[in-house]
C-alpha cells in the first residue's frame, strides 16, 4: 500500500478562518429546529450559466475511457459525493476523471446543489456528471430533500435510483454485491425495524456473497465538520453481521479513509468494515476539525475514488484532479 500524504498543515489563524466559513455554510443549510431550508443558488445566475456551458464543453473534450479489459468477475466503481455546485469548475474537473475511467459511476449523495431542484440538476449537475447518467447508480443526500420528497432526484435518474420515494436498492458488480441506502433518516427511516432496515437485512440474507460494499450519504464515522452520524448505526450493524467489506459515504467535503472497524468504532482488522468518505466531487472543501479513532488517511483535494472489485479482494485509488498531488491507494481482502 502506498504511503498516503498527510493533509496540508495550516496555521491556527488559517484553520479558524476556514472553520468559520464552513460553519456559516452549514448554518445556512438548516431552517428552524434543524429542518432543511431552501437555499439561494450560489453565484450570479448569468455567470453560473456561462461557467456551466464552459464546464460542459471541457468534459466533452476530455478523453473517453476505452472499455476496460478486466479479469472474469472483476468490476470497477468510480465516483464521489457532493458534486453539482454551480458557479465553480470543480465538478467539471472531477467529471474529466470519471470520463477517463470505465465502470459504474457512484454518487453517494448531494448530487445537485443547492436544493436538488429541477433547475439545480439541469444547470449544476447535468452539464458535467450528467454525461455519465446512463452508467450512474446514485444515493440521495440531504440537499436532494431540500425539494419536497427529493422528487427531481428520482425524476432525473428514474429507475437507476431505486423505487421513487425510497431510494434504497442493490445490484451486482462482478462477484460483489452492492447495496445502496438512503441515510436521510428523518424522511425514510433508518432505525432497526424501519422498512428500509428490514429490507437491508433481508437483502443481505438473500445475497450471501463473499464480498459486499454499501454506499450512502451520511458517514457513521468522520473527522469533518458534520462529524460521525449515529443515525446510520443500524445500517452498520446489519452490514457488519453480514460480513461486508466496504462502506462509501459523502456529506463532509473531504477525503478520509478508516481502518476496518466495528459499528462501535473498535478496530477490527479481521472482520471490520473499511469506511471511505469521498465528498470531493465539486462542492467547496471542508477542513478537518477533529480526530476520529481509526482514521488512516485524510486529504483536502477534489477528486474521485476508483474501486477495483475482484473476486475475494479489492483495491482503492483516490485520484486527484489535474494539478493536485494528494493520492491514496491500497488493497484489502474479503471476509471469507
C-alpha positions as CSV (number, residue, x, y, z in Angstrom):
1,X,0.0,0.0,0.0
2,X,1.3,3.4,-0.9
3,X,2.0,5.7,1.9
4,X,-0.7,8.4,1.9
5,X,0.4,12.0,2.0
6,X,-0.8,13.9,5.0
7,X,-3.3,16.8,4.6
8,X,-1.7,20.2,4.2
9,X,-0.9,21.7,7.6
10,X,-2.2,25.2,8.2
11,X,-1.6,27.7,11.0
12,X,-4.2,28.3,13.7
13,X,-5.4,31.5,12.2
14,X,-5.9,30.0,8.8
15,X,-7.7,26.9,10.3
16,X,-10.0,29.1,12.3
17,X,-10.9,31.2,9.3
18,X,-11.6,28.1,7.3
19,X,-13.8,26.7,10.0
20,X,-15.7,29.9,10.3
21,X,-16.6,29.8,6.6
22,X,-17.7,26.2,6.9
23,X,-19.8,26.9,10.0
24,X,-21.6,29.7,8.1
25,X,-22.3,27.3,5.1
26,X,-23.5,24.6,7.4
27,X,-25.8,27.0,9.3
28,X,-27.3,28.2,6.1
29,X,-28.3,24.6,5.3
30,X,-30.9,24.4,8.1
31,X,-34.1,26.2,8.9
32,X,-35.8,26.3,12.3
33,X,-35.1,23.3,14.5
34,X,-32.6,21.9,12.0
35,X,-35.2,21.5,9.3
36,X,-33.8,21.9,5.7
37,X,-34.2,25.3,4.3
38,X,-34.2,26.1,0.6
39,X,-31.0,27.9,-0.3
40,X,-30.3,30.6,-2.8
41,X,-28.3,29.4,-5.8
42,X,-24.6,30.2,-5.4
43,X,-23.2,33.0,-7.6
44,X,-24.8,35.2,-10.2
45,X,-27.2,33.2,-12.5
46,X,-25.6,34.5,-15.7
47,X,-22.1,33.7,-14.5
48,X,-23.2,30.3,-13.3
49,X,-24.8,29.5,-16.7
50,X,-21.6,30.6,-18.5
51,X,-19.5,28.5,-16.3
52,X,-21.8,25.6,-16.8
53,X,-21.6,25.9,-20.5
54,X,-17.8,26.1,-20.4
55,X,-17.7,23.1,-18.0
56,X,-19.8,21.0,-20.3
57,X,-17.6,21.8,-23.2
58,X,-14.5,20.8,-21.2
59,X,-16.0,17.5,-20.2
60,X,-17.0,16.8,-23.8
61,X,-13.4,17.4,-24.9
62,X,-11.9,15.0,-22.3
63,X,-10.7,11.6,-23.4
64,X,-13.3,8.8,-23.2
65,X,-12.4,5.7,-21.4
66,X,-12.0,2.6,-23.5
67,X,-13.9,-0.4,-22.5
68,X,-11.8,-2.0,-19.7
69,X,-10.4,-5.4,-20.2
70,X,-10.9,-6.9,-16.8
71,X,-10.3,-10.4,-15.4
72,X,-13.5,-12.5,-15.1
73,X,-15.6,-11.5,-12.1
74,X,-13.9,-8.1,-11.7
75,X,-15.8,-4.8,-11.7
76,X,-14.9,-1.1,-11.3
77,X,-16.9,1.5,-9.4
78,X,-15.8,5.2,-9.6
79,X,-17.2,8.4,-8.2
80,X,-17.6,10.9,-5.4
81,X,-20.3,12.6,-3.5
82,X,-21.2,16.3,-3.1
83,X,-20.9,17.1,-6.8
84,X,-23.0,19.7,-8.7
85,X,-22.1,23.2,-7.4
86,X,-23.0,25.9,-9.8
87,X,-20.5,28.8,-10.3
88,X,-17.4,26.7,-10.0
89,X,-15.4,24.5,-12.2
90,X,-14.6,21.7,-9.7
91,X,-17.3,19.3,-10.8
92,X,-16.1,19.7,-14.4
93,X,-12.6,18.8,-13.3
94,X,-13.8,15.6,-11.4
95,X,-16.0,14.7,-14.4
96,X,-12.9,14.6,-16.6
97,X,-11.5,12.0,-14.3
98,X,-14.7,9.9,-14.4
99,X,-14.9,10.2,-18.2
100,X,-11.5,8.5,-18.4
101,X,-12.4,5.5,-16.2
102,X,-14.7,2.8,-17.5
103,X,-17.1,1.3,-14.9
104,X,-20.2,2.1,-12.8
105,X,-20.4,5.7,-11.6
106,X,-21.4,6.0,-7.9
107,X,-22.6,9.3,-6.4
108,X,-23.2,9.0,-2.6
109,X,-25.4,11.9,-2.2
110,X,-25.7,15.7,-2.6
111,X,-25.9,15.3,-6.3
112,X,-27.2,18.8,-7.2
113,X,-26.8,21.9,-5.1
114,X,-28.2,23.9,-3.5
115,X,-31.7,22.4,-3.3
116,X,-31.8,19.4,-5.5
117,X,-34.4,21.2,-7.7
118,X,-35.1,20.5,-11.3
119,X,-33.1,23.7,-12.1
120,X,-30.2,22.5,-10.0
121,X,-30.0,19.2,-11.8
122,X,-30.2,20.9,-15.2
123,X,-27.7,23.7,-14.5
124,X,-25.4,22.4,-11.8
125,X,-25.1,18.6,-12.4
126,X,-26.2,17.6,-15.9
127,X,-23.6,19.8,-17.8
128,X,-20.7,17.8,-16.2
129,X,-21.5,14.5,-14.5
130,X,-24.7,14.2,-16.5
131,X,-22.6,12.8,-19.3
132,X,-22.4,9.5,-17.3
133,X,-26.1,9.3,-16.4
134,X,-26.6,6.0,-18.2
135,X,-24.0,4.3,-16.1
136,X,-24.6,6.1,-12.8
137,X,-26.1,4.4,-9.7
138,X,-26.7,7.2,-7.1
139,X,-27.7,7.6,-3.5
140,X,-29.7,10.6,-2.3
141,X,-28.1,13.3,0.0
142,X,-29.7,15.8,2.3
143,X,-29.6,18.5,-0.3
144,X,-31.9,16.4,-2.6
145,X,-34.5,16.6,0.2
146,X,-34.5,20.4,0.2
147,X,-37.0,19.9,-2.6
148,X,-40.1,18.1,-1.4
149,X,-39.7,14.3,-1.4
150,X,-36.4,14.6,-3.4
151,X,-38.8,14.5,-6.4
152,X,-36.4,16.0,-9.0
153,X,-33.7,13.5,-8.0
154,X,-36.0,10.5,-8.6
155,X,-37.3,12.1,-11.8
156,X,-33.8,12.7,-13.1
157,X,-32.3,9.2,-12.5
158,X,-35.5,7.2,-12.9
159,X,-35.2,3.5,-12.1
160,X,-31.5,3.8,-11.6
161,X,-32.1,5.5,-8.3
162,X,-34.4,2.7,-6.9
163,X,-38.1,3.0,-6.2
164,X,-39.4,6.5,-6.1
165,X,-39.7,7.8,-2.6
166,X,-37.5,5.1,-1.2
167,X,-34.0,5.4,-2.7
168,X,-32.6,2.1,-1.5
169,X,-31.7,-0.8,-3.8
170,X,-29.0,-3.3,-4.6
171,X,-27.2,-4.7,-7.7
172,X,-24.3,-6.9,-8.6
173,X,-20.8,-5.7,-9.8
174,X,-18.7,-8.7,-10.9
175,X,-18.7,-11.1,-8.0
176,X,-19.6,-8.3,-5.5
177,X,-23.0,-7.4,-4.0
178,X,-23.6,-3.7,-4.0
179,X,-26.1,-2.1,-1.6
180,X,-27.3,1.5,-1.9
181,X,-29.0,3.1,1.1
182,X,-30.9,6.3,1.9
183,X,-29.5,7.8,5.0
184,X,-32.0,10.7,5.1
185,X,-33.5,9.1,8.1
186,X,-36.0,11.9,9.0
187,X,-37.7,11.2,5.7
188,X,-37.4,7.4,5.1
189,X,-36.4,5.9,8.5
190,X,-33.1,4.1,9.2
191,X,-33.6,2.7,12.7
192,X,-33.8,-1.0,13.4
193,X,-37.3,-2.2,12.5
194,X,-37.8,0.5,9.9
195,X,-38.9,-0.6,6.4
196,X,-35.5,0.2,5.0
197,X,-33.6,-1.6,7.7
198,X,-35.8,-4.7,7.3
199,X,-35.2,-4.6,3.6
200,X,-31.5,-4.3,4.1
201,X,-31.4,-7.3,6.5
202,X,-33.5,-9.4,4.0
203,X,-31.4,-8.3,1.0
204,X,-28.1,-9.3,2.7
205,X,-29.6,-12.6,3.7
206,X,-30.7,-13.2,0.1
207,X,-27.2,-12.4,-1.2
208,X,-24.7,-14.3,0.9
209,X,-21.7,-13.4,-1.4
210,X,-18.2,-13.4,-0.2
211,X,-17.8,-9.6,-0.9
212,X,-20.2,-6.8,-0.2
213,X,-20.0,-3.0,-0.5
214,X,-22.5,-0.4,0.6
215,X,-22.8,3.3,0.0
216,X,-25.0,6.1,1.3
217,X,-24.6,9.8,2.1
218,X,-24.1,10.3,5.8
219,X,-20.9,8.7,7.3
220,X,-21.1,6.8,10.6
221,X,-17.5,8.0,11.3
222,X,-16.0,11.3,10.2
223,X,-13.4,13.9,11.2
224,X,-15.0,16.7,9.2
225,X,-17.4,19.4,10.4
226,X,-20.5,17.2,10.2
227,X,-18.8,14.5,12.2
228,X,-19.8,10.9,12.9
229,X,-23.5,10.3,12.4
230,X,-25.1,7.7,14.8
231,X,-28.3,7.6,12.7
232,X,-26.7,5.1,10.4
233,X,-25.8,2.7,13.2
234,X,-28.4,0.1,12.3
235,X,-27.1,0.0,8.7
236,X,-23.6,-0.7,10.1
237,X,-24.8,-3.4,12.4
238,X,-26.6,-5.3,9.7
239,X,-23.6,-4.9,7.3
240,X,-21.1,-5.9,9.9
241,X,-23.2,-9.0,10.8
242,X,-23.3,-10.0,7.1
243,X,-19.5,-9.6,6.7
244,X,-19.5,-6.5,4.5
245,X,-16.1,-5.1,3.5
246,X,-16.6,-1.5,2.4
247,X,-18.8,1.5,3.1
248,X,-18.5,4.7,0.9
249,X,-20.0,8.0,2.0
250,X,-20.0,11.7,1.3
251,X,-21.5,14.6,3.3
252,X,-18.3,16.0,4.7
253,X,-16.5,17.6,1.8
254,X,-13.1,15.9,2.2
255,X,-11.4,12.5,1.6
256,X,-11.0,10.3,4.7
257,X,-10.2,6.6,4.9
258,X,-10.7,4.5,8.1
259,X,-9.1,1.2,9.1
260,X,-11.6,-1.8,9.3
261,X,-13.7,-1.3,12.4
262,X,-16.9,-2.5,14.2
263,X,-20.1,-0.4,14.3
264,X,-18.9,0.8,17.8
265,X,-15.7,2.2,16.3
266,X,-13.4,-0.5,17.6
267,X,-10.5,-1.5,15.3
268,X,-11.2,-5.0,13.9
269,X,-8.7,-6.0,11.2
270,X,-10.2,-9.5,10.8
271,X,-13.9,-8.7,10.3
272,X,-14.2,-4.9,10.4
273,X,-15.7,-2.6,7.7
274,X,-13.5,-0.1,6.0
275,X,-15.2,3.2,5.5
276,X,-14.1,5.8,2.9
277,X,-15.6,9.3,2.9
278,X,-15.2,10.9,-0.5
279,X,-17.2,14.2,-0.6
280,X,-14.8,15.6,-3.1
281,X,-16.9,15.7,-6.3
282,X,-17.3,19.5,-6.6
283,X,-18.7,21.3,-3.6
284,X,-16.3,23.5,-1.6
285,X,-13.9,21.5,0.6
286,X,-14.3,21.4,4.4
287,X,-11.4,21.4,6.9
288,X,-10.9,18.5,9.3
289,X,-11.8,19.7,12.8
290,X,-11.5,16.6,15.0
291,X,-9.5,13.4,15.3
292,X,-11.7,10.4,15.0
293,X,-10.4,7.0,16.0
294,X,-9.1,4.6,13.3
295,X,-8.7,7.3,10.7
296,X,-5.8,6.3,8.5
297,X,-5.7,8.9,5.7
298,X,-7.0,12.4,5.1
299,X,-6.9,14.6,2.1
300,X,-8.4,18.0,1.1
301,X,-8.4,17.7,-2.6
302,X,-11.1,17.5,-5.3
303,X,-11.0,14.0,-6.9
304,X,-12.7,10.7,-7.2
305,X,-12.3,7.2,-5.7
306,X,-11.8,4.3,-8.1
307,X,-12.7,0.9,-6.6
308,X,-11.5,-2.2,-8.4
309,X,-13.6,-5.1,-7.1
310,X,-12.0,-8.5,-7.7
311,X,-13.2,-12.0,-6.6
312,X,-12.1,-12.1,-2.9
313,X,-10.3,-8.8,-2.9
314,X,-10.4,-5.1,-3.7
315,X,-8.2,-2.0,-4.4
316,X,-9.0,1.6,-3.8
317,X,-7.4,4.6,-5.6
318,X,-8.1,8.2,-4.7
319,X,-7.4,10.1,-7.9
320,X,-7.0,13.9,-7.7
321,X,-8.0,16.5,-10.3
322,X,-5.3,17.8,-12.7
323,X,-2.7,19.9,-10.9
324,X,-3.3,18.3,-7.4
325,X,-1.0,15.7,-5.9
326,X,-2.7,14.0,-3.0
327,X,-3.3,10.3,-3.6
328,X,-4.3,7.3,-1.5
329,X,-4.0,3.7,-2.7
330,X,-4.3,0.4,-1.0
331,X,-5.8,-3.1,-1.1
332,X,-7.9,-5.4,1.0
333,X,-9.3,-8.9,1.1
334,X,-12.9,-10.0,1.6
335,X,-14.1,-11.7,4.8
336,X,-14.0,-15.4,3.9
